[in-house]
Amino acid sequence: MAFSDSFFNRIEKKTNVGKETIMDLAKKLQQNDLKNEGTLREVIQTLSQMTGRNVSKEQEDKIINAVVNDKVPKDIDKMI
């Protein structure tokens, strides 16, 4: 799936995280098992630090549950 520059611009505007940082994180995600709870927690914590937003343990658990059980929307462009 190819993302347009406008997609990355919207992400950067909302999070102050640039395209290069997003691409580096995406590469890391591709190289790891996203069904692994430890990997997911590391990614969530990294994103939390990058965006300056706190993620509670409860929120983290909900995110992990959604990813592990394939309940994540496939069209993330519409989520932004």
N, C-alpha and C positions, 0 to 999 in steps of 0.2 A: 504494500500500500504506500503510495507516494503522497506526501503532504505538501500543500502549497505554502509559499512564503506567508500568505495571509493567515494561515493556520498558526504558524510559528509566531507571527506578530501578535495575534490574539493571546497566545500563551504567555509571551513575554510581557505584554501589557498587564495581564492579570497577576503574574507571578514574579516579574522581574528576573526571570530565568531565560537566558539566551538560547538561540538555536543550537550553538555548538555544545553547550552543556546538556541540552536535551538529547542531542545525537550521541554524545558520549555515554549518557545513562542508558539510552536505547541499546547501544552496542553491548553494554554490560548485561543488560537484561537478556539479550539474545544468547549470550554465552552461559547463562545459568538456568537452572530448573525453577520455573515460576510456580511449581506446585510444592516447592520446598518452603516450609514455614520460616525457617531461618533466613533464607534468601529474601523472602517477601518482607520480613520485618526490617532487614537491613535497607532494602529499597525504600520502604515507607519512611524510615528514620532519615535517610539521605534526602528524600524529597521534602520532608518536614524542615530540615535544616536549610535546604536551598531556598525554600519559599518563605521561611520565617514564620511558619504556621505550626502550632502545636497540635499533635495528634494524640488523643487520649488512648489508653490501653483498650478501652471499649471500641473506639473507632478503628483502631488497628486490627482488632479481632474481627470486626465486621468486614473490613477490606480483605483480609486474608481469607475469610470464609467465602466471600463473593468470588475471589480469584480461583481458589482451589475448587469450588463447585461450579465453575464456568457460568457465573451469573453476572459477568461484566458485559456491558453493552458492546457490541461489535463496531458500531459507528461512533467512535469517540469524538469525531469532528462536531457532531450535534450536541455533545455534552458541554461544549465551551461556548 
